Amino acid sequence: MLASHMGGEWSEVSRPPYLPVGMRWEKAVADGLPADVSHAFGIFDRTLYGIQVAGMSPSDYWWLTERENACGACREEAGAIDDRWPQAMRGEEARVSVARRL
């Protein structure tokens, strides 16, 4: 279990719930990305696969792996990330939330 200590107080640390791949990533949008390929927005203004374009942001739409134009490299990365999530921690009751007190 994890706990965070800030300013003399113990804080609650929780694990986010599991979300299926189709509900975890937004579509990346930027002027420099090809319009015919759909990329997943990752972090630090990069696609999930690591392509960086100035001004990139997540769209208001999900990035869906089953779409024909979904980037294959982003699809592979999304699958690898999903495979690392333990099967036992994928249910609604699997959210972990702890509070530690002194």
N, C-alpha and C positions, 0 to 999 in steps of 0.2 A: 504494500500500500504506500501511497505517496502522500506527503503532507508538505505544506509550504509555510515557512516562517517569515512573517513580514512585520516589522515594527513591534516586536514583542508579542504578537498575537499569532495563534495557529489558524490557518485558513483551510477551508474545505477544498479538496481537490477531487474532481470527478472526471471520469472517462466519458467522452462523447459516445452516444449510441451508434451502433453499426448502421450504416446506410448502404443499400445496394449500389453498385457502380453507376447505374442510371440515375441515381438521386444524389450523387456525391460531387459531381464536377459540372461546372458551368462551361458553356462554349466560350472560347477565347475570341475576342474581337480586336482588330487593329488594322490600320491602313496597309501595313506591309505583309499581312498574311494572305495567302492565295484564297480567293473566294470559293473555289471548287472543293476545298478540303476543310473539314470541320475539326478544329483542334480543341483539346481540353485545357482550360485555364488552370494552371498549377499555383505556384507561389512565386513571389518576387518578380512579378511581371513576366513570367515565362509560361510556355505551354507545359503540359504535364511531361512531355518528352524533353523539354529544355530549350526550345526555340524562344529567343528573346527579341521582341520588336518594340521600339519606342511607342509609348502610349497604349500598350496593350491593357485590356481590362476584361473582367468577366462580363458576359452578357446577362440578360434576364432569363435566358433559356438554358435548359439542361443540355449537356453534351452527352449524346447517346451512342453507345458502342455499336448498337445494331444498325445504325444508319450506314448506307452504302458509302457515303463520303467521309465517314469518320477516319481520322488519321490512324493508320495501322500502328505507328510507333507509340502514339498516345494510348491506343487500345492495349498494347502490350504492357505499358507502364501501369495503366489502371488495373489490369489483371494481376500483375505482380504485387501491387499494393494491396489489392483485395485478398490475394492468397495469404498474405502475412497476418491478416486479422484472424485470430483464433476462432474456430467454429463454435466453441463453447461460449464465446462472448458475443454472439450475433443475435441473440434473442432480446425481446423487450425488457426482460428482467435482468439482463446482464450488465446494466449500467452500474458502475461502481462509484460510490460517493462516500467519502470518509471525512470525519472531523476529529482532530486530535486536540486534546486539551492538556495543559500542564498540570 
